């Protein structure tokens, strides 16, 4: 676990929270003393029915069409 000072938390709060959001646990220090801990919140699993419903709303994917679009956009001789 890494330490972050209150000054860094105040001055770089967004960066500190980004680190926590990525899963890092941080100890907040004041005058070198540990005073608090920042940790990511637990994420609750999504139920299969919800995932299936979300999946059903995704646009169709055409791999052949994608390949054609890429071939038209990029010179294949490179």
Biopython code that builds the backbone (N, CA, C, O; Angstrom):
import numpy as np
from Bio.PDB.StructureBuilder import StructureBuilder

atoms = [
    (1, "UNK", "N", (0.856, -1.173, 0.000)),
    (1, "UNK", "CA", (0.000, 0.000, 0.000)),
    (1, "UNK", "C", (0.898, 1.232, 0.000)),
    (1, "UNK", "O", (1.872, 1.294, 0.751)),
    (2, "UNK", "N", (0.577, 2.198, -0.830)),
    (2, "UNK", "CA", (1.364, 3.428, -0.955)),
    (2, "UNK", "C", (0.785, 4.521, -0.071)),
    (2, "UNK", "O", (-0.389, 4.493, 0.296)),
    (3, "UNK", "N", (1.631, 5.475, 0.258)),
    (3, "UNK", "CA", (1.200, 6.641, 1.035)),
    (3, "UNK", "C", (0.986, 7.830, 0.111)),
    (3, "UNK", "O", (1.652, 7.967, -0.914)),
    (4, "UNK", "N", (0.049, 8.682, 0.491)),
    (4, "UNK", "CA", (-0.173, 9.952, -0.192)),
    (4, "UNK", "C", (-0.423, 10.985, 0.899)),
    (4, "UNK", "O", (-1.214, 10.756, 1.814)),
    (5, "UNK", "N", (0.250, 12.113, 0.797)),
    (5, "UNK", "CA", (0.086, 13.152, 1.816)),
    (5, "UNK", "C", (-1.213, 13.923, 1.571)),
    (5, "UNK", "O", (-1.767, 13.917, 0.472)),
    (6, "UNK", "N", (-1.669, 14.573, 2.611)),
    (6, "UNK", "CA", (-2.875, 15.397, 2.473)),
    (6, "UNK", "C", (-2.636, 16.488, 1.434)),
    (6, "UNK", "O", (-3.542, 16.834, 0.677)),
    (7, "UNK", "N", (-1.427, 17.025, 1.395)),
    (7, "UNK", "CA", (-1.104, 18.057, 0.405)),
    (7, "UNK", "C", (-1.262, 17.502, -1.009)),
    (7, "UNK", "O", (-1.865, 18.150, -1.865)),
    (8, "UNK", "N", (-0.716, 16.287, -1.264)),
    (8, "UNK", "CA", (-0.865, 15.683, -2.590)),
    (8, "UNK", "C", (-2.323, 15.386, -2.903)),
    (8, "UNK", "O", (-2.775, 15.554, -4.036)),
    (9, "UNK", "N", (-3.053, 14.943, -1.887)),
    (9, "UNK", "CA", (-4.478, 14.667, -2.089)),
    (9, "UNK", "C", (-5.209, 15.946, -2.486)),
    (9, "UNK", "O", (-6.072, 15.926, -3.364)),
    (10, "UNK", "N", (-4.864, 17.052, -1.840)),
    (10, "UNK", "CA", (-5.504, 18.336, -2.161)),
    (10, "UNK", "C", (-5.087, 18.829, -3.546)),
    (10, "UNK", "O", (-5.931, 19.266, -4.329)),
    (11, "UNK", "N", (-3.802, 18.761, -3.849)),
    (11, "UNK", "CA", (-3.296, 19.325, -5.096)),
    (11, "UNK", "C", (-3.509, 18.427, -6.304)),
    (11, "UNK", "O", (-3.643, 18.919, -7.425)),
    (12, "UNK", "N", (-3.542, 17.131, -6.094)),
    (12, "UNK", "CA", (-3.658, 16.176, -7.201)),
    (12, "UNK", "C", (-4.792, 15.179, -6.949)),
    (12, "UNK", "O", (-4.669, 13.987, -7.227)),
    (13, "UNK", "N", (-5.885, 15.696, -6.420)),
    (13, "UNK", "CA", (-6.999, 14.835, -6.022)),
    (13, "UNK", "C", (-7.504, 13.933, -7.134)),
    (13, "UNK", "O", (-7.777, 12.755, -6.904)),
    (14, "UNK", "N", (-7.631, 14.479, -8.340)),
    (14, "UNK", "CA", (-8.129, 13.678, -9.465)),
    (14, "UNK", "C", (-7.200, 12.524, -9.787)),
    (14, "UNK", "O", (-7.652, 11.407, -10.037)),
    (15, "UNK", "N", (-5.896, 12.791, -9.781)),
    (15, "UNK", "CA", (-4.922, 11.725, -10.068)),
    (15, "UNK", "C", (-4.944, 10.656, -8.984)),
    (15, "UNK", "O", (-4.851, 9.462, -9.272)),
    (16, "UNK", "N", (-5.069, 11.095, -7.732)),
    (16, "UNK", "CA", (-5.112, 10.143, -6.615)),
    (16, "UNK", "C", (-6.338, 9.246, -6.743)),
    (16, "UNK", "O", (-6.239, 8.028, -6.589)),
    (17, "UNK", "N", (-7.477, 9.837, -7.019)),
    (17, "UNK", "CA", (-8.707, 9.052, -7.161)),
    (17, "UNK", "C", (-8.620, 8.124, -8.369)),
    (17, "UNK", "O", (-9.141, 7.010, -8.322)),
    (18, "UNK", "N", (-7.972, 8.560, -9.451)),
    (18, "UNK", "CA", (-7.770, 7.678, -10.606)),
    (18, "UNK", "C", (-6.985, 6.434, -10.195)),
    (18, "UNK", "O", (-7.304, 5.327, -10.627)),
    (19, "UNK", "N", (-5.964, 6.613, -9.366)),
    (19, "UNK", "CA", (-5.168, 5.470, -8.893)),
    (19, "UNK", "C", (-6.040, 4.510, -8.081)),
    (19, "UNK", "O", (-5.957, 3.292, -8.242)),
    (20, "UNK", "N", (-6.866, 5.070, -7.215)),
    (20, "UNK", "CA", (-7.755, 4.239, -6.394)),
    (20, "UNK", "C", (-8.759, 3.524, -7.282)),
    (20, "UNK", "O", (-9.047, 2.345, -7.076)),
    (21, "UNK", "N", (-9.284, 4.223, -8.255)),
    (21, "UNK", "CA", (-10.270, 3.630, -9.162)),
    (21, "UNK", "C", (-9.676, 2.447, -9.921)),
    (21, "UNK", "O", (-10.385, 1.493, -10.241)),
    (22, "UNK", "N", (-8.376, 2.508, -10.208)),
    (22, "UNK", "CA", (-7.699, 1.403, -10.897)),
    (22, "UNK", "C", (-7.379, 0.248, -9.956)),
    (22, "UNK", "O", (-6.817, -0.758, -10.387)),
    (23, "UNK", "N", (-7.728, 0.377, -8.680)),
    (23, "UNK", "CA", (-7.566, -0.734, -7.742)),
    (23, "UNK", "C", (-6.502, -0.550, -6.690)),
    (23, "UNK", "O", (-6.315, -1.431, -5.851)),
    (24, "UNK", "N", (-5.797, 0.564, -6.704)),
    (24, "UNK", "CA", (-4.729, 0.794, -5.733)),
    (24, "UNK", "C", (-5.313, 1.248, -4.396)),
    (24, "UNK", "O", (-6.261, 2.032, -4.353)),
    (25, "UNK", "N", (-4.735, 0.748, -3.318)),
    (25, "UNK", "CA", (-5.113, 1.195, -1.975)),
    (25, "UNK", "C", (-4.054, 2.173, -1.500)),
    (25, "UNK", "O", (-2.858, 1.901, -1.609)),
    (26, "UNK", "N", (-4.490, 3.313, -0.973)),
    (26, "UNK", "CA", (-3.563, 4.352, -0.543)),
    (26, "UNK", "C", (-3.818, 4.733, 0.905)),
    (26, "UNK", "O", (-4.961, 4.771, 1.360)),
    (27, "UNK", "N", (-2.739, 5.015, 1.619)),
    (27, "UNK", "CA", (-2.833, 5.524, 2.971)),
    (27, "UNK", "C", (-2.572, 7.023, 2.922)),
    (27, "UNK", "O", (-1.575, 7.469, 2.353)),
    (28, "UNK", "N", (-3.471, 7.797, 3.519)),
    (28, "UNK", "CA", (-3.323, 9.248, 3.569)),
    (28, "UNK", "C", (-2.537, 9.593, 4.834)),
    (28, "UNK", "O", (-2.835, 9.101, 5.922)),
    (29, "UNK", "N", (-1.532, 10.447, 4.667)),
    (29, "UNK", "CA", (-0.704, 10.827, 5.809)),
    (29, "UNK", "C", (-0.806, 12.329, 6.070)),
    (29, "UNK", "O", (-1.008, 13.131, 5.158)),
    (30, "UNK", "N", (-0.660, 12.680, 7.354)),
    (30, "UNK", "CA", (-0.600, 14.084, 7.783)),
    (30, "UNK", "C", (0.624, 14.198, 8.675)),
    (30, "UNK", "O", (0.719, 13.527, 9.703)),
    (31, "UNK", "N", (1.542, 15.036, 8.287)),
    (31, "UNK", "CA", (2.796, 15.204, 9.032)),
    (31, "UNK", "C", (3.488, 13.861, 9.256)),
    (31, "UNK", "O", (4.067, 13.622, 10.316)),
    (32, "UNK", "N", (3.423, 12.984, 8.246)),
    (32, "UNK", "CA", (4.087, 11.692, 8.317)),
    (32, "UNK", "C", (3.320, 10.616, 9.063)),
    (32, "UNK", "O", (3.750, 9.463, 9.095)),
    (33, "UNK", "N", (2.189, 10.970, 9.664)),
    (33, "UNK", "CA", (1.372, 9.979, 10.388)),
    (33, "UNK", "C", (0.242, 9.489, 9.500)),
    (33, "UNK", "O", (-0.380, 10.276, 8.787)),
    (34, "UNK", "N", (-0.022, 8.205, 9.543)),
    (34, "UNK", "CA", (-1.134, 7.652, 8.765)),
    (34, "UNK", "C", (-2.440, 8.041, 9.434)),
    (34, "UNK", "O", (-2.629, 7.822, 10.630)),
    (35, "UNK", "N", (-3.352, 8.629, 8.636)),
    (35, "UNK", "CA", (-4.616, 9.097, 9.206)),
    (35, "UNK", "C", (-5.853, 8.525, 8.519)),
    (35, "UNK", "O", (-6.943, 8.550, 9.092)),
    (36, "UNK", "N", (-5.698, 8.010, 7.302)),
    (36, "UNK", "CA", (-6.872, 7.479, 6.595)),
    (36, "UNK", "C", (-6.413, 6.537, 5.503)),
    (36, "UNK", "O", (-5.238, 6.491, 5.139)),
    (37, "UNK", "N", (-7.373, 5.788, 4.992)),
    (37, "UNK", "CA", (-7.088, 4.862, 3.895)),
    (37, "UNK", "C", (-8.092, 5.097, 2.781)),
    (37, "UNK", "O", (-9.292, 5.229, 3.024)),
    (38, "UNK", "N", (-7.589, 5.146, 1.565)),
    (38, "UNK", "CA", (-8.455, 5.225, 0.389)),
    (38, "UNK", "C", (-8.395, 3.887, -0.321)),
    (38, "UNK", "O", (-7.311, 3.373, -0.597)),
    (39, "UNK", "N", (-9.546, 3.328, -0.613)),
    (39, "UNK", "CA", (-9.592, 2.043, -1.306)),
    (39, "UNK", "C", (-10.774, 2.049, -2.260)),
    (39, "UNK", "O", (-11.752, 2.762, -2.035)),
    (40, "UNK", "N", (-10.690, 1.258, -3.325)),
    (40, "UNK", "CA", (-11.818, 1.200, -4.262)),
    (40, "UNK", "C", (-13.018, 0.514, -3.606)),
    (40, "UNK", "O", (-12.865, -0.382, -2.776)),
    (41, "UNK", "N", (-14.193, 0.949, -3.991)),
    (41, "UNK", "CA", (-15.414, 0.295, -3.515)),
    (41, "UNK", "C", (-15.579, -1.042, -4.211)),
    (41, "UNK", "O", (-15.143, -1.228, -5.347)),
    (42, "UNK", "N", (-16.215, -1.967, -3.514)),
    (42, "UNK", "CA", (-16.492, -3.262, -4.135)),
    (42, "UNK", "C", (-17.495, -3.075, -5.261)),
    (42, "UNK", "O", (-18.467, -2.328, -5.142)),
    (43, "UNK", "N", (-17.234, -3.766, -6.341)),
    (43, "UNK", "CA", (-18.182, -3.739, -7.455)),
    (43, "UNK", "C", (-19.079, -4.961, -7.337)),
    (43, "UNK", "O", (-18.618, -6.077, -7.094)),
    (44, "UNK", "N", (-20.339, -4.728, -7.510)),
    (44, "UNK", "CA", (-21.295, -5.826, -7.407)),
    (44, "UNK", "C", (-21.431, -6.509, -8.764)),
    (44, "UNK", "O", (-21.512, -5.839, -9.794)),
    (45, "UNK", "N", (-21.456, -7.825, -8.766)),
    (45, "UNK", "CA", (-21.570, -8.533, -10.046)),
    (45, "UNK", "C", (-22.908, -8.237, -10.731)),
    (45, "UNK", "O", (-23.931, -8.032, -10.078)),
    (46, "UNK", "N", (-22.867, -8.222, -12.043)),
    (46, "UNK", "CA", (-24.077, -7.992, -12.831)),
    (46, "UNK", "C", (-24.701, -9.350, -13.146)),
    (46, "UNK", "O", (-24.009, -10.286, -13.544)),
    (47, "UNK", "N", (-25.992, -9.441, -12.965)),
    (47, "UNK", "CA", (-26.688, -10.705, -13.191)),
    (47, "UNK", "C", (-26.721, -11.054, -14.678)),
    (47, "UNK", "O", (-26.710, -10.170, -15.534)),
    (48, "UNK", "N", (-26.762, -12.348, -14.971)),
    (48, "UNK", "CA", (-26.723, -12.845, -16.347)),
    (48, "UNK", "C", (-27.855, -12.264, -17.186)),
    (48, "UNK", "O", (-27.638, -11.916, -18.347)),
    (49, "UNK", "N", (-29.040, -12.153, -16.635)),
    (49, "UNK", "CA", (-30.185, -11.614, -17.380)),
    (49, "UNK", "C", (-29.941, -10.184, -17.840)),
    (49, "UNK", "O", (-30.319, -9.810, -18.950)),
    (50, "UNK", "N", (-29.308, -9.387, -16.986)),
    (50, "UNK", "CA", (-28.997, -8.004, -17.335)),
    (50, "UNK", "C", (-27.962, -7.978, -18.457)),
    (50, "UNK", "O", (-28.087, -7.195, -19.399)),
    (51, "UNK", "N", (-26.948, -8.826, -18.362)),
    (51, "UNK", "CA", (-25.928, -8.884, -19.409)),
    (51, "UNK", "C", (-26.520, -9.307, -20.749)),
    (51, "UNK", "O", (-26.175, -8.741, -21.786)),
    (52, "UNK", "N", (-27.402, -10.290, -20.733)),
    (52, "UNK", "CA", (-28.033, -10.765, -21.969)),
    (52, "UNK", "C", (-28.895, -9.655, -22.577)),
    (52, "UNK", "O", (-28.902, -9.465, -23.794)),
    (53, "UNK", "N", (-29.617, -8.929, -21.729)),
    (53, "UNK", "CA", (-30.454, -7.836, -22.226)),
    (53, "UNK", "C", (-29.583, -6.733, -22.841)),
    (53, "UNK", "O", (-29.930, -6.188, -23.889)),
    (54, "UNK", "N", (-28.474, -6.408, -22.209)),
    (54, "UNK", "CA", (-27.557, -5.406, -22.762)),
    (54, "UNK", "C", (-26.968, -5.897, -24.081)),
    (54, "UNK", "O", (-26.870, -5.138, -25.045)),
    (55, "UNK", "N", (-26.583, -7.152, -24.119)),
    (55, "UNK", "CA", (-25.990, -7.742, -25.323)),
    (55, "UNK", "C", (-26.965, -7.675, -26.490)),
    (55, "UNK", "O", (-26.560, -7.442, -27.628)),
    (56, "UNK", "N", (-28.244, -7.877, -26.212)),
    (56, "UNK", "CA", (-29.242, -7.887, -27.286)),
    (56, "UNK", "C", (-29.396, -6.514, -27.939)),
    (56, "UNK", "O", (-29.891, -6.424, -29.062)),
    (57, "UNK", "N", (-28.979, -5.442, -27.254)),
    (57, "UNK", "CA", (-29.106, -4.095, -27.799)),
    (57, "UNK", "C", (-27.855, -3.623, -28.540)),
    (57, "UNK", "O", (-27.846, -2.525, -29.098)),
    (58, "UNK", "N", (-26.811, -4.432, -28.551)),
    (58, "UNK", "CA", (-25.584, -4.032, -29.249)),
    (58, "UNK", "C", (-25.793, -4.090, -30.758)),
    (58, "UNK", "O", (-26.545, -4.930, -31.251)),
    (59, "UNK", "N", (-25.129, -3.201, -31.489)),
    (59, "UNK", "CA", (-25.256, -3.261, -32.955)),
    (59, "UNK", "C", (-24.590, -4.523, -33.494)),
    (59, "UNK", "O", (-23.661, -5.056, -32.888)),
    (60, "UNK", "N", (-25.072, -4.987, -34.627)),
    (60, "UNK", "CA", (-24.488, -6.179, -35.254)),
    (60, "UNK", "C", (-23.077, -5.853, -35.717)),
    (60, "UNK", "O", (-22.789, -4.731, -36.132)),
    (61, "UNK", "N", (-22.214, -6.835, -35.642)),
    (61, "UNK", "CA", (-20.823, -6.679, -36.047)),
    (61, "UNK", "C", (-20.598, -7.493, -37.311)),
    (61, "UNK", "O", (-20.907, -8.684, -37.357)),
    (62, "UNK", "N", (-20.058, -6.843, -38.335)),
    (62, "UNK", "CA", (-19.780, -7.503, -39.599)),
    (62, "UNK", "C", (-18.265, -7.559, -39.799)),
    (62, "UNK", "O", (-17.683, -6.581, -40.268)),
    (63, "UNK", "N", (-17.608, -8.671, -39.459)),
    (63, "UNK", "CA", (-16.150, -8.739, -39.565)),
    (63, "UNK", "C", (-15.653, -8.581, -40.996)),
    (63, "UNK", "O", (-14.598, -7.985, -41.211)),
    (64, "UNK", "N", (-16.387, -9.100, -41.984)),
    (64, "UNK", "CA", (-15.967, -8.955, -43.387)),
    (64, "UNK", "C", (-16.040, -7.493, -43.825)),
    (64, "UNK", "O", (-15.151, -7.001, -44.521)),
    (65, "UNK", "N", (-17.095, -6.811, -43.417)),
    (65, "UNK", "CA", (-17.217, -5.390, -43.740)),
    (65, "UNK", "C", (-16.117, -4.566, -43.086)),
    (65, "UNK", "O", (-15.591, -3.632, -43.691)),
    (66, "UNK", "N", (-15.771, -4.913, -41.850)),
    (66, "UNK", "CA", (-14.679, -4.220, -41.170)),
    (66, "UNK", "C", (-13.367, -4.423, -41.912)),
    (66, "UNK", "O", (-12.599, -3.478, -42.093)),
    (67, "UNK", "N", (-13.109, -5.654, -42.342)),
    (67, "UNK", "CA", (-11.876, -5.948, -43.076)),
    (67, "UNK", "C", (-11.811, -5.137, -44.373)),
    (67, "UNK", "O", (-10.758, -4.610, -44.732)),
    (68, "UNK", "N", (-12.945, -5.044, -45.072)),
    (68, "UNK", "CA", (-12.993, -4.260, -46.309)),
    (68, "UNK", "C", (-12.735, -2.779, -46.035)),
    (68, "UNK", "O", (-12.003, -2.125, -46.779)),
    (69, "UNK", "N", (-13.334, -2.255, -44.971)),
    (69, "UNK", "CA", (-13.120, -0.852, -44.611)),
    (69, "UNK", "C", (-11.649, -0.594, -44.286)),
    (69, "UNK", "O", (-11.092, 0.421, -44.705)),
    (70, "UNK", "N", (-11.028, -1.490, -43.556)),
    (70, "UNK", "CA", (-9.616, -1.337, -43.211)),
    (70, "UNK", "C", (-8.753, -1.405, -44.465)),
    (70, "UNK", "O", (-7.834, -0.604, -44.635)),
    (71, "UNK", "N", (-9.050, -2.362, -45.343)),
    (71, "UNK", "CA", (-8.270, -2.494, -46.584)),
    (71, "UNK", "C", (-8.388, -1.251, -47.462)),
    (71, "UNK", "O", (-7.426, -0.879, -48.134)),
    (72, "UNK", "N", (-9.562, -0.602, -47.465)),
    (72, "UNK", "CA", (-9.737, 0.614, -48.254)),
    (72, "UNK", "C", (-9.009, 1.795, -47.638)),
    (72, "UNK", "O", (-8.537, 2.674, -48.358)),
    (73, "UNK", "N", (-8.913, 1.828, -46.315)),
    (73, "UNK", "CA", (-8.312, 2.962, -45.628)),
    (73, "UNK", "C", (-6.789, 2.875, -45.552)),
    (73, "UNK", "O", (-6.111, 3.900, -45.485)),
    (74, "UNK", "N", (-6.247, 1.652, -45.561)),
    (74, "UNK", "CA", (-4.812, 1.458, -45.382)),
    (74, "UNK", "C", (-4.227, 0.799, -46.610)),
    (74, "UNK", "O", (-4.794, -0.156, -47.141)),
    (75, "UNK", "N", (-3.105, 1.302, -47.059)),
    (75, "UNK", "CA", (-2.412, 0.721, -48.201)),
    (75, "UNK", "C", (-1.811, -0.620, -47.782)),
    (75, "UNK", "O", (-0.902, -0.662, -46.953)),
    (76, "UNK", "N", (-2.309, -1.701, -48.347)),
    (76, "UNK", "CA", (-1.864, -3.043, -47.959)),
    (76, "UNK", "C", (-0.432, -3.340, -48.368)),
    (76, "UNK", "O", (0.137, -4.344, -47.939)),
    (77, "UNK", "N", (0.158, -2.486, -49.190)),
    (77, "UNK", "CA", (1.547, -2.709, -49.621)),
    (77, "UNK", "C", (2.544, -2.284, -48.551)),
    (77, "UNK", "O", (3.734, -2.577, -48.669)),
    (78, "UNK", "N", (2.083, -1.606, -47.518)),
    (78, "UNK", "CA", (2.987, -1.116, -46.460)),
    (78, "UNK", "C", (3.418, -2.228, -45.541)),
    (78, "UNK", "O", (4.175, -1.992, -44.600)),
]
sb = StructureBuilder()
sb.init_structure("model")
sb.init_model(0)
sb.init_chain("A")
sb.init_seg("    ")
for serial, (resi, resn, name, xyz) in enumerate(atoms, 1):
    if name == "N":
        sb.init_residue(resn, " ", resi, " ")
    sb.init_atom(name, np.array(xyz, "f"), 0.0, 1.0, " ", f" {name:<3s}", serial, name[0])
structure = sb.get_structure()
